[in-house]
């Protein structure tokens, strides 16, 4: 073999390595796009459930007012927590979780208060709203779990070598988990 043949073979190997590297980078980029899209879609599901819960709360407060109007502090706390949750809607999970946790705690106090009012506990509107909120809380918990798994997959890919090179070049970054805040960690579900 002559030096020209060796040079041609080396050039062929280099071209092949470049093609493999470009192919790997394209596949890695596409995988990161899929993971980011999954995080965004799962966050959208959480957002839907949180907004649903927020829309149910005024009806619950009005129903409770009819039976326990003198419990103003508890009702005000629920309204204030709901307003805080609504105000945090444009925030990411790391900023929104504390506001939603405060709302969950305020709702827990409201429904604990309802135990002292037998007529309220027997009211069909209240029972229906209570059931809808319990169902929504279950959906929030499930959606949070799905979102956090998607975030874990994306964050693992963004931070691991050599995928982190493509992630850095493509502008991919880690996403925050949607974590339960404070007392909510002990019992994620509002007890009705």
N, C-alpha and C positions, 0 to 999 in steps of 0.2 A: 504494500500500500504506500502510495506516495503522500507527500505532505498536503497536496490539494485534496485528496480523499479524506484525510484525517480532519482537515479544516472544514470540509463540507459536512462530515459526520458530526463534528462538534457544533457547527452552526445549526444542524438539524435538531440536535439534542436541546440546544438553547431555545430554538423556536418552539419545540414541543413543551419545554418547561414553561415558557411564557404563555402558551395556549392553556396549559393545565392551570397555571396561576390565575389567569383571567377567568377561566371557567369556574374555579373554586370561589373566586371573589364574587362572581355573579350569583352563584348558588347561595353563598353566605349572605349576600345583600338581600336576596329574595326571602330567605328564611327570616332575617331580621325584620323585614317589612311585614311578613305574616305575623310574627310575634307582636310587633307594635300594634298592628290592626286588631289582633285579638285582645290586647289590653284596652284599646279604645272602645271596642264593642262591649267588652264586659263592664267597663266603667259606665257606658251608656245605660246598661241594664240596672246598675245600682242607682243611677240618677233618676231613672223612671220610677223606681220603687220609693226612693226618698221623696220625690215630688208627690207621689200618691199619698204617702203618709202625711206629708205637710198639708195636703188638701183635705184630708179627713179630720184633722185636728180642730178646725173652727166648729165643725158640727158637733164634735164630742164636747167641746167647751160649752157651747150653747145648751146642749142637753143637760150637762151637769149643772149649769147655772140655774136651771129651772128647779132643781132639787136641793142644791147646796150653794146658794148664792152668797151666803156668809163666809164661804171658804175662799175668799177673794185672793189671798196670798198664793194659794196653790194654783188657782186659775190664771193669775197674772204670771206666775212662773212658767206655766205651760205656754202661754201666749208669747212671752219674752223669748223662751227657748226656740219656739217655732220661728219667730222673726229672725233670730240669730242664724238658724239653719237656712232659712230662705235667703238671707243676706250672703251666706257662704256658698251659694250655688255656683258661682263662677270660679270658685277656688278649686285647687287640686285635692286629692284624697288626704294628703297630710294636713291641710288646713281645714278641710271640711269635717273630718272625723271628730274633732272635739265638739264642734257645734251640734253635730248629729248625736253624739254621746250625751250632751247636756239635754237634748230633746228627749232622748230615750229615758233618762233619769226622771225628768219632769213628768213624763207620761206615766212612769211607774208610780210616782207619788200620787198622781191624779187617780189612777185606778185603785190604789191602796185606800185612798180617801173614800172611794165609792163603796167600799165594804161597810162603811158606817151608815149608809143610807139604803135600807132595804127596798124602798120604793124605786130608787134609781137603779138598783141592781136588777129589778124586775121589769124595767122599762124596755120595751122591744126595740126602740130606736137605739138606746144605749147599748143593748146587747148586740144588735146588728153592727153598730160602729166598732164595738169592742172586738167582735169576730173579724171584721175587715182589717182592723189594725193588727190583730194577732197574725192573720194571714200575710199581711204586708211585712211584718217583722220577720217572719220565716223566710220570705222571698229576699229580703235585704240580707239576711244572714247567708243564704245560699249564694246570692250574687256576690257578696263580699268574698266568700271562699273562692268562687270561680275567678274573680278579678285577681285576688292575691296569688293564685296559682299561675295565672297568665303573667303577672308581674315577675314572679319568681323565674319563670322560663326566660322572659326577655332580659332581666337583669343578669342571669347566669350567662346568657349568650353575649351580652354587651361587655361583660367583665372578663370573660375567659380568653385565653390566648389560643390561637391567633385570630379568633373572631373579633377581638377588640380592635384590631387594626382596621378592618372593614367598617366596624361600628363607628369608630372615630372619624374616618373619612366620610362616612355617610350621614353623620350628624345624629346617630342614635345615642340615647343616653338612658340611664337607669330611671325607673319610675318609682314613686313612693307606694308603699303598701297602704291599704285602707284598714287601719288598725282600730280596734275597739279602744275607747278612751276610758280611763279611770275605773269606776265601779262597773262599767259595762263589761269589762274583761271577766269579771266573776260570773256574770249571767248575761249573755248577749241578748237574750230574748226578754222582751217586756212581759212581765207576769200579769196575766189578767185573771 
